């Protein structure tokens, strides 16, 4: 059973292959996440449109009936910019990977993938979202205040967050092979 040391996501699994969809739904449920699923992109986009902030994580196949995975990605990011979207495909290409990342995909996996890969990606996404939430909370606390007059330790907390985000970006770059960010 997968382990989660982070706050559970509400996950949307979008795949037209019932076996893959069912496997991912069960995997995320066992990990303690609330899970919804869709068999095609049109159904997924309709759900996202009805519930714009419902999902913290969307995992979508690239090749789908109706609206494709990139359309699901666009709809998810338009509805909730902080959602993590993972695109999976059995027909990977550099072009589709680049397009997915440019549209805001958190990650891009080729089939077959392992559940261990999913676990690592979900853990990174959860950590990133926690850091973003902490950053937003600190920013709200800082509104209308001058940093030198702020409570002691705020500058150190902001520096710590910045260092943690830099480490996450470095690990992401290493995992995706994107050395241009280093």
Secondary structure, 3 states (H helix, E strand, C coil): CCCCCCCCCEEEEECCCHHHHHHHHHHHHHCCCEEEEECCHHHHHHHHHHCCCCCCEEEEECCCCCCCHHHHHHHHHHHCCCCEEEEEECCCCHHHHHHHHHCCCCEEEECCCCHHHHHHHHHHHHHHHHHHHHHHHHHHHHCCCCHHHCCCCHHHHHHHHHHHHHHHHHHHHHHHCCHHHC
